[in-house]
Amino acid sequence: MLLWTAAAAASLMLDSHGLLQALLAGLGLCLVHWVVLFVHHLGHALAARDAGHPMVGVRLWWWLGTSLYPRDEARLPPATHIRRALGGPLASVGLALVASGLGLALRSQGNGLWIAVAFVAVDSLFVFGVGSVIPLGFNDGSTLIRWSRKRR
């Protein structure tokens, strides 16, 4: 609801087509955000599978999520944890690059869809790409620092 409200308010301030359109645009951007979140965790899942120690799910909270691994997972080397942690940010940065190119192409055609695609690029790059590697105690950046220290 918080994300929807913020996106609807931003849409209302940027566009003068009325409250209903702003609410629908806000809902659309919320849904797009969840797709971006899914791509981020799909990156974690693919990296984990490739490392031979797959995820078992994702726990959603607020507008973010946490990758879940088996509770009884054997002790893994730091390199495996690092590899799994990098999967999400790398997938997000990749999505941001693709969305940026698509957004530029759509904008030059005068298509309004470019705004949603630009949101994908910004959300992917700054929230799930760069933002996820800034160590905040609960995210990929913290995992990378913790396991990099143990690697030494």
Order of alpha helices (4+ residues) and beta strands (2+ residues): alpha-alpha-beta-beta-alpha-alpha-alpha-alpha
